[in-house]
């Protein structure tokens, strides 16, 4: 077997259906591109049709296969409709990525119940619904499936100014491990990527110059991450072959930030 053939065996997603909920965002979009270039048919799922179709076109222009489906992660019925629509058209779902995310920089004493619920529902509840609905199907299909959730550095470390976000991401990692244990013998693997600091729309407002300086002082690589730097970890964790014995993992891609803190 040639090197090329061996790597294809490990990391190819040819003939696989990959759904990325939150694929219209910066990080989710990068993951869509990665799975598309690896041969998967990518279902870009999000609220913005304009952004979704732009992502689909980018994947197709690069030689990949993709489509867009609208989903509202705040509504269980919408996530279920996404699942059912993909199953009706393709007959299976090989990979689900729960990548929708909400954040807001609010002083602790000013957080309202509405603020808290919005972030918890967008980050944790939507991930829980995705895991539940798709795992129920994946366990019944030939070959099983894989679910990838998105944690964060504050999944294990408190991070100032983002209290609800930190709590929600800690819960996402805990949920990931519990669901992985629940389905460990049923052909469904469940893992989480925990990104470090990747400037995106949802966190630019909290990255004031003094905050950036503090983050860089604690990041051994002394820079922010680039969205495409999440792709390798995602391809590994979701791969049928390279990641076949990986489940319940929370995998940090953070430039060494957590190495300074644990």
C-alpha positions as a Python dict, from the first residue, in 0.01 Angstrom:
ca = {
    (1, 'X'): (0, 0, 0),
    (2, 'X'): (139, 340, -97),
    (3, 'X'): (165, 629, 146),
    (4, 'X'): (-117, 802, -36),
    (5, 'X'): (-340, 497, -21),
    (6, 'X'): (-266, 448, 348),
    (7, 'X'): (-354, 808, 437),
    (8, 'X'): (-668, 784, 228),
    (9, 'X'): (-763, 469, 418),
    (10, 'X'): (-720, 652, 748),
    (11, 'X'): (-876, 988, 672),
    (12, 'X'): (-1102, 970, 367),
    (13, 'X'): (-1468, 1065, 411),
    (14, 'X'): (-1568, 950, 64),
    (15, 'X'): (-1931, 831, 52),
    (16, 'X'): (-1998, 972, 400),
    (17, 'X'): (-2269, 1222, 493),
    (18, 'X'): (-2143, 1491, 729),
    (19, 'X'): (-2380, 1742, 889),
    (20, 'X'): (-2230, 2055, 1042),
    (21, 'X'): (-2484, 2243, 1254),
    (22, 'X'): (-2347, 2595, 1275),
    (23, 'X'): (-2171, 2551, 942),
    (24, 'X'): (-2248, 2911, 850),
    (25, 'X'): (-2012, 3042, 1120),
    (26, 'X'): (-1638, 3096, 1100),
    (27, 'X'): (-1522, 2780, 1279),
    (28, 'X'): (-1809, 2567, 1151),
    (29, 'X'): (-1740, 2689, 800),
    (30, 'X'): (-1377, 2584, 822),
    (31, 'X'): (-1485, 2237, 937),
    (32, 'X'): (-1729, 2219, 644),
    (33, 'X'): (-1442, 2296, 406),
    (34, 'X'): (-1223, 2032, 568),
    (35, 'X'): (-1477, 1752, 551),
    (36, 'X'): (-1559, 1852, 194),
    (37, 'X'): (-1196, 1836, 84),
    (38, 'X'): (-1166, 1497, 258),
    (39, 'X'): (-1438, 1361, 30),
    (40, 'X'): (-1749, 1388, 245),
    (41, 'X'): (-2086, 1518, 130),
    (42, 'X'): (-2130, 1815, 361),
    (43, 'X'): (-2468, 1936, 481),
    (44, 'X'): (-2413, 2296, 586),
    (45, 'X'): (-2684, 2366, 845),
    (46, 'X'): (-2757, 2709, 991),
    (47, 'X'): (-2998, 2999, 1006),
    (48, 'X'): (-2843, 3220, 737),
    (49, 'X'): (-2932, 3093, 391),
    (50, 'X'): (-2705, 3352, 230),
    (51, 'X'): (-2400, 3239, 427),
    (52, 'X'): (-2493, 2876, 390),
    (53, 'X'): (-2515, 2895, 12),
    (54, 'X'): (-2184, 3083, 0),
    (55, 'X'): (-2023, 2801, 197),
    (56, 'X'): (-2177, 2539, -31),
    (57, 'X'): (-2043, 2718, -336),
    (58, 'X'): (-1694, 2739, -184),
    (59, 'X'): (-1695, 2366, -116),
    (60, 'X'): (-1820, 2286, -465),
    (61, 'X'): (-1569, 2522, -627),
    (62, 'X'): (-1295, 2328, -446),
    (63, 'X'): (-1425, 2005, -600),
    (64, 'X'): (-1638, 1891, -307),
    (65, 'X'): (-2003, 1804, -259),
    (66, 'X'): (-2237, 2004, -35),
    (67, 'X'): (-2587, 2135, 25),
    (68, 'X'): (-2750, 2382, 262),
    (69, 'X'): (-3039, 2315, 499),
    (70, 'X'): (-3189, 2574, 731),
    (71, 'X'): (-3195, 2489, 1100),
    (72, 'X'): (-3285, 2681, 1416),
    (73, 'X'): (-3088, 2531, 1703),
    (74, 'X'): (-3327, 2681, 1956),
    (75, 'X'): (-3607, 2457, 1828),
    (76, 'X'): (-3604, 2079, 1879),
    (77, 'X'): (-3848, 2038, 1591),
    (78, 'X'): (-3611, 2216, 1354),
    (79, 'X'): (-3318, 1989, 1445),
    (80, 'X'): (-3539, 1685, 1407),
    (81, 'X'): (-3657, 1807, 1068),
    (82, 'X'): (-3291, 1848, 965),
    (83, 'X'): (-3219, 1489, 1062),
    (84, 'X'): (-3528, 1352, 891),
    (85, 'X'): (-3469, 1552, 574),
    (86, 'X'): (-3112, 1424, 542),
    (87, 'X'): (-3218, 1066, 612),
    (88, 'X'): (-3497, 1085, 356),
    (89, 'X'): (-3257, 1210, 89),
    (90, 'X'): (-2938, 1018, 173),
    (91, 'X'): (-3051, 731, 394),
    (92, 'X'): (-2785, 782, 660),
    (93, 'X'): (-2582, 1028, 866),
    (94, 'X'): (-2221, 931, 927),
    (95, 'X'): (-2100, 1239, 1116),
    (96, 'X'): (-2276, 1513, 1309),
    (97, 'X'): (-2085, 1822, 1421),
    (98, 'X'): (-2260, 2038, 1680),
    (99, 'X'): (-2088, 2370, 1614),
    (100, 'X'): (-2353, 2633, 1686),
    (101, 'X'): (-2239, 2871, 1959),
    (102, 'X'): (-2348, 3179, 2153),
    (103, 'X'): (-2142, 3414, 2370),
    (104, 'X'): (-2170, 3754, 2534),
    (105, 'X'): (-1941, 3952, 2763),
    (106, 'X'): (-2160, 4053, 3055),
    (107, 'X'): (-2041, 4140, 3410),
    (108, 'X'): (-2149, 3864, 3648),
    (109, 'X'): (-2383, 4081, 3855),
    (110, 'X'): (-2556, 4206, 3541),
    (111, 'X'): (-2638, 3868, 3385),
    (112, 'X'): (-3014, 3832, 3346),
    (113, 'X'): (-3206, 3507, 3331),
    (114, 'X'): (-3272, 3581, 2965),
    (115, 'X'): (-2898, 3623, 2894),
    (116, 'X'): (-2821, 3299, 3077),
    (117, 'X'): (-3093, 3100, 2903),
    (118, 'X'): (-2997, 3229, 2557),
    (119, 'X'): (-2637, 3115, 2594),
    (120, 'X'): (-2723, 2788, 2768),
    (121, 'X'): (-2986, 2702, 2508),
    (122, 'X'): (-2763, 2795, 2215),
    (123, 'X'): (-2456, 2607, 2340),
    (124, 'X'): (-2574, 2326, 2566),
    (125, 'X'): (-2939, 2252, 2495),
    (126, 'X'): (-2886, 2251, 2118),
    (127, 'X'): (-2590, 2013, 2157),
    (128, 'X'): (-2794, 1786, 2380),
    (129, 'X'): (-3080, 1773, 2129),
    (130, 'X'): (-2841, 1704, 1843),
    (131, 'X'): (-2669, 1425, 2035),
    (132, 'X'): (-2998, 1269, 2140),
    (133, 'X'): (-3176, 1277, 1806),
    (134, 'X'): (-2882, 1167, 1592),
    (135, 'X'): (-2740, 905, 1829),
    (136, 'X'): (-3082, 739, 1840),
    (137, 'X'): (-3057, 690, 1465),
    (138, 'X'): (-2684, 622, 1434),
    (139, 'X'): (-2704, 323, 1668),
    (140, 'X'): (-2947, 156, 1426),
    (141, 'X'): (-2757, 209, 1102),
    (142, 'X'): (-2490, -12, 956),
    (143, 'X'): (-2151, 130, 1049),
    (144, 'X'): (-2281, 343, 1335),
    (145, 'X'): (-2172, 705, 1337),
    (146, 'X'): (-1977, 978, 1510),
    (147, 'X'): (-2078, 1297, 1687),
    (148, 'X'): (-1836, 1584, 1741),
    (149, 'X'): (-1922, 1856, 1992),
    (150, 'X'): (-1746, 2187, 2044),
    (151, 'X'): (-1617, 2266, 2389),
    (152, 'X'): (-1370, 2543, 2470),
    (153, 'X'): (-1075, 2632, 2691),
    (154, 'X'): (-1317, 2728, 2972),
    (155, 'X'): (-1465, 2380, 2961),
    (156, 'X'): (-1204, 2312, 3232),
    (157, 'X'): (-1077, 2658, 3324),
    (158, 'X'): (-1278, 2956, 3450),
    (159, 'X'): (-1257, 3248, 3210),
    (160, 'X'): (-1346, 3597, 3322),
    (161, 'X'): (-1631, 3797, 3165),
    (162, 'X'): (-1798, 3496, 3001),
    (163, 'X'): (-1963, 3319, 3292),
    (164, 'X'): (-2259, 3161, 3114),
    (165, 'X'): (-2044, 3062, 2817),
    (166, 'X'): (-1788, 2895, 3042),
    (167, 'X'): (-2056, 2704, 3232),
    (168, 'X'): (-2223, 2592, 2909),
    (169, 'X'): (-1897, 2466, 2757),
    (170, 'X'): (-1804, 2279, 3075),
    (171, 'X'): (-2141, 2110, 3053),
    (172, 'X'): (-2088, 2027, 2684),
    (173, 'X'): (-1773, 1831, 2769),
    (174, 'X'): (-1949, 1651, 3054),
    (175, 'X'): (-2239, 1569, 2823),
    (176, 'X'): (-1997, 1443, 2559),
    (177, 'X'): (-1842, 1196, 2801),
    (178, 'X'): (-2179, 1075, 2926),
    (179, 'X'): (-2324, 1022, 2580),
    (180, 'X'): (-2003, 847, 2471),
    (181, 'X'): (-2040, 608, 2763),
    (182, 'X'): (-2408, 551, 2689),
    (183, 'X'): (-2347, 451, 2327),
    (184, 'X'): (-1999, 298, 2358),
    (185, 'X'): (-2117, -52, 2264),
    (186, 'X'): (-2368, 64, 2005),
    (187, 'X'): (-2140, 189, 1730),
    (188, 'X'): (-2167, 560, 1812),
    (189, 'X'): (-1856, 754, 1908),
    (190, 'X'): (-1887, 1097, 2071),
    (191, 'X'): (-1598, 1340, 2117),
    (192, 'X'): (-1534, 1709, 2169),
    (193, 'X'): (-1285, 1958, 2034),
    (194, 'X'): (-1195, 2236, 2276),
    (195, 'X'): (-1059, 2530, 2077),
    (196, 'X'): (-839, 2792, 2234),
    (197, 'X'): (-862, 3150, 2114),
    (198, 'X'): (-982, 3174, 1756),
    (199, 'X'): (-1108, 3528, 1688),
    (200, 'X'): (-1457, 3498, 1540),
    (201, 'X'): (-1774, 3703, 1528),
    (202, 'X'): (-1900, 3584, 1866),
    (203, 'X'): (-1589, 3679, 2064),
    (204, 'X'): (-1435, 3981, 1894),
    (205, 'X'): (-1622, 4217, 2126),
    (206, 'X'): (-1455, 4068, 2433),
    (207, 'X'): (-1101, 4078, 2290),
    (208, 'X'): (-993, 4420, 2410),
    (209, 'X'): (-619, 4499, 2371),
    (210, 'X'): (-541, 4434, 2737),
    (211, 'X'): (-726, 4102, 2722),
    (212, 'X'): (-535, 3999, 2410),
    (213, 'X'): (-207, 4079, 2584),
    (214, 'X'): (-299, 3861, 2881),
    (215, 'X'): (-408, 3572, 2657),
    (216, 'X'): (-85, 3587, 2455),
    (217, 'X'): (124, 3591, 2774),
    (218, 'X'): (-31, 3255, 2865),
    (219, 'X'): (-20, 3098, 2518),
    (220, 'X'): (315, 2927, 2449),
    (221, 'X'): (271, 2965, 2072),
    (222, 'X'): (209, 3341, 2124),
    (223, 'X'): (-64, 3375, 1861),
    (224, 'X'): (-432, 3315, 1793),
    (225, 'X'): (-549, 3004, 1615),
    (226, 'X'): (-662, 3004, 1254),
    (227, 'X'): (-998, 2835, 1179),
    (228, 'X'): (-842, 2580, 943),
    (229, 'X'): (-620, 2460, 1229),
    (230, 'X'): (-922, 2280, 1377),
    (231, 'X'): (-966, 2060, 1070),
    (232, 'X'): (-697, 1804, 1147),
    (233, 'X'): (-835, 1729, 1492),
    (234, 'X'): (-1188, 1700, 1355),
    (235, 'X'): (-1084, 1462, 1077),
    (236, 'X'): (-901, 1244, 1328),
    (237, 'X'): (-1178, 1228, 1587),
    (238, 'X'): (-1453, 1157, 1335),
    (239, 'X'): (-1259, 913, 1116),
    (240, 'X'): (-1390, 556, 1104),
    (241, 'X'): (-1035, 421, 1081),
    (242, 'X'): (-791, 669, 1234),
    (243, 'X'): (-1027, 749, 1522),
    (244, 'X'): (-1196, 412, 1561),
    (245, 'X'): (-1097, 371, 1930),
    (246, 'X'): (-1144, 734, 2033),
    (247, 'X'): (-1461, 821, 2221),
    (248, 'X'): (-1541, 1040, 2518),
    (249, 'X'): (-1234, 1254, 2445),
    (250, 'X'): (-1204, 1629, 2487),
    (251, 'X'): (-924, 1733, 2253),
    (252, 'X'): (-761, 2072, 2303),
    (253, 'X'): (-645, 2280, 2007),
    (254, 'X'): (-524, 2587, 2192),
    (255, 'X'): (-161, 2668, 2113),
    (256, 'X'): (-60, 2532, 2453),
    (257, 'X'): (-282, 2764, 2660),
    (258, 'X'): (-408, 2492, 2891),
    (259, 'X'): (-56, 2354, 2934),
    (260, 'X'): (20, 2664, 3139),
    (261, 'X'): (-282, 2618, 3362),
    (262, 'X'): (-334, 2249, 3447),
}
